[in-house]
């Protein structure tokens, strides 16, 4: 999982990426290709 200060560029890496808020943190998840997971902060 990548940790980044801005998720906008990581969301654009793949069309299936979704930005999700969980427990006060912002994540990028991708069901079809899990190697695009990322977290903000």
C-alpha positions, 0 to 999 in steps of 0.5 A: 500500500502506498502512503501519499499526501494527495490521492488525486494522482493515484486515483487517476492511475486506473479507471476502477479506483475508488476513494473511500473514507474509513476510520478518518483516513482516506483510501484508494481501493481497486477491486480488479487490481489490488496493487493500486491500494493507497492511503492518505497521510 
